[in-house]
């Protein structure tokens, strides 16, 4: 059995369905104000940080992607002002395409990869929408940017690993 690797031939008569769908895609992207050669990262983004478009990879479940992303207004961490601009004119309701691109504020959340090695556990993880809900915090979009760049942060398991990489220290007292 061979894996198909070419398009089906155009029908002998009538409209070629491949060319018809290509024309439809060109029209849809044009109505959204997107150039046909625009990289996905410039068209699909998170508005988590006001005024910044953080590129987000992935797709909807219709596209057969493993990293499912989309837009929703319920339980969103997107700033209220950005939700308003993100829900502007919808060009394609099935895909979530709106004027200016695909706005992403939900999808993958906590992701982790772990292996058991001869020297112990090795693991990396990411909270895609970042740790803090405070826009003034350095942790508000740090992991969102890592996710955008397809980078991970290490999970620290041993006391030595934790001591060697303190992010911040806080001392609690009974006062």
HELIX and SHEET records of a PDB file:
HELIX    1   1 UNK A   17  UNK A   31  1                                  15    
HELIX    2   2 UNK A   40  UNK A   43  1                                   4    
HELIX    3   3 UNK A   61  UNK A   63  5                                   3    
HELIX    4   4 UNK A   80  UNK A   86  1                                   7    
HELIX    5   5 UNK A  142  UNK A  148  1                                   7    
HELIX    6   6 UNK A  159  UNK A  164  1                                   6    
SHEET    1   A 5 UNK A  54  UNK A  55  0                                        
SHEET    2   A 5 UNK A  44  UNK A  46 -1                                        
SHEET    3   A 5 UNK A 101  UNK A 103  1                                        
SHEET    4   A 5 UNK A  97  UNK A  98 -1                                        
SHEET    5   A 5 UNK A  90  UNK A  92 -1                                        
SHEET    1   B 2 UNK A  69  UNK A  70  0                                        
SHEET    2   B 2 UNK A 106  UNK A 107 -1                                        
SHEET    1   C 3 UNK A 110  UNK A 117  0                                        
SHEET    2   C 3 UNK A 120  UNK A 127 -1                                        
SHEET    3   C 3 UNK A 153  UNK A 154 -1                                        
END                                                                             
